[in-house]
Amino acid sequence: MNLHDIREDYSKQELSEAQCHADPIVQFEQWLNEAVQAQVNEPTAVNVAAVGEDGRPNSRMVLLKEVNPQGFVFFTNYNSRKGKSYAAHPFAAMTFFWPELERQVRVEGRIEKLSAEASDEYFDSRPYTSRIGAWASDQSEVISGKAVLVAKAAAIGARHPLHVPRPPHWGGYLVLPDRIEFWQGRPSRLHDRIQYRLENGMWIRERLSP
């Protein structure tokens, strides 16, 4: 297989400055709704990148759980590799990719923990087994085998047969954007890229060269 021969010419839609809402959060919500309606596979899946304690970039996929006027929310283990990265360098970059719509969205900004109350509320809404898993997994740590994880989950389930409280090391993060880019694939690689930059509390909208 020659990877050079794998090509896709994008032509489904276009994007102009005039089509974009003045508020990029509103624009994002519009695109996310369209992705959901188009039955895009995992429309809330997003790659989140950070800079680790060692200064090296690292990234992973998470699921977006909320969009609000402040920014973008997801939940994870605070002691995981990514959690340690955010503690060392409180900035993140997010990339959503919806190939069925030939679209991607890039988000950059500061990252901070959600309040304990907000994390508790979301945690209580999770399925019982997912709440057990949050306790059982020392995320990103080396373990001797899967049996260790299964045994730990069973022990926690026995200890909490009904209500599982939120672990203190697990909760939400909020990415507060200062840059958001909307990318629409176009023919001949002349893609439409509309960027929003936060400057003095105001969003500046501008077109980027592809």
ChimeraX attribute file (.defattr): number of C-alpha atoms within 10 A of each C-alpha:
attribute: neighborCount
match mode: 1-to-1
recipient: residues
	/A:1	5
	/A:2	5
	/A:3	6
	/A:4	6
	/A:5	7
	/A:6	7
	/A:7	7
	/A:8	11
	/A:9	11
	/A:10	19
	/A:11	15
	/A:12	13
	/A:13	13
	/A:14	17
	/A:15	17
	/A:16	12
	/A:17	14
	/A:18	7
	/A:19	9
	/A:20	16
	/A:21	13
	/A:22	15
	/A:23	14
	/A:24	22
	/A:25	18
	/A:26	15
	/A:27	15
	/A:28	18
	/A:29	13
	/A:30	13
	/A:31	18
	/A:32	19
	/A:33	13
	/A:34	14
	/A:35	21
	/A:36	14
	/A:37	10
	/A:38	13
	/A:39	11
	/A:40	16
	/A:41	12
	/A:42	12
	/A:43	19
	/A:44	17
	/A:45	16
	/A:46	21
	/A:47	16
	/A:48	21
	/A:49	20
	/A:50	25
	/A:51	21
	/A:52	19
	/A:53	15
	/A:54	8
	/A:55	11
	/A:56	9
	/A:57	11
	/A:58	13
	/A:59	16
	/A:60	11
	/A:61	13
	/A:62	15
	/A:63	16
	/A:64	16
	/A:65	13
	/A:66	12
	/A:67	17
	/A:68	12
	/A:69	10
	/A:70	11
	/A:71	18
	/A:72	19
	/A:73	20
	/A:74	20
	/A:75	20
	/A:76	17
	/A:77	22
	/A:78	21
	/A:79	17
	/A:80	17
	/A:81	17
	/A:82	24
	/A:83	21
	/A:84	17
	/A:85	24
	/A:86	23
	/A:87	17
	/A:88	15
	/A:89	16
	/A:90	17
	/A:91	19
	/A:92	23
	/A:93	21
	/A:94	22
	/A:95	17
	/A:96	20
	/A:97	20
	/A:98	22
	/A:99	13
	/A:100	12
	/A:101	18
	/A:102	19
	/A:103	23
	/A:104	17
	/A:105	21
	/A:106	19
	/A:107	22
	/A:108	20
	/A:109	19
	/A:110	16
	/A:111	22
	/A:112	17
	/A:113	20
	/A:114	17
	/A:115	12
	/A:116	13
	/A:117	10
	/A:118	12
	/A:119	19
	/A:120	18
	/A:121	11
	/A:122	14
	/A:123	22
	/A:124	14
	/A:125	10
	/A:126	11
	/A:127	10
	/A:128	16
	/A:129	11
	/A:130	13
	/A:131	21
	/A:132	24
	/A:133	18
	/A:134	20
	/A:135	21
	/A:136	20
	/A:137	17
	/A:138	15
	/A:139	17
	/A:140	11
	/A:141	9
	/A:142	7
	/A:143	12
	/A:144	7
	/A:145	8
	/A:146	9
	/A:147	10
	/A:148	12
	/A:149	16
	/A:150	14
	/A:151	12
	/A:152	17
	/A:153	20
	/A:154	14
	/A:155	13
	/A:156	17
	/A:157	20
	/A:158	10
	/A:159	11
	/A:160	13
	/A:161	10
	/A:162	9
	/A:163	12
	/A:164	19
	/A:165	13
	/A:166	19
	/A:167	16
	/A:168	13
	/A:169	14
	/A:170	20
	/A:171	23
	/A:172	21
	/A:173	22
	/A:174	22
	/A:175	24
	/A:176	20
	/A:177	24
	/A:178	17
	/A:179	19
	/A:180	24
	/A:181	22
	/A:182	22
	/A:183	21
	/A:184	23
	/A:185	24
	/A:186	20
	/A:187	14
	/A:188	10
	/A:189	12
	/A:190	12
	/A:191	20
	/A:192	22
	/A:193	23
	/A:194	21
	/A:195	21
	/A:196	21
	/A:197	18
	/A:198	14
	/A:199	10
	/A:200	7
	/A:201	8
	/A:202	12
	/A:203	17
	/A:204	15
	/A:205	20
	/A:206	13
	/A:207	15
	/A:208	12
	/A:209	8
	/A:210	12
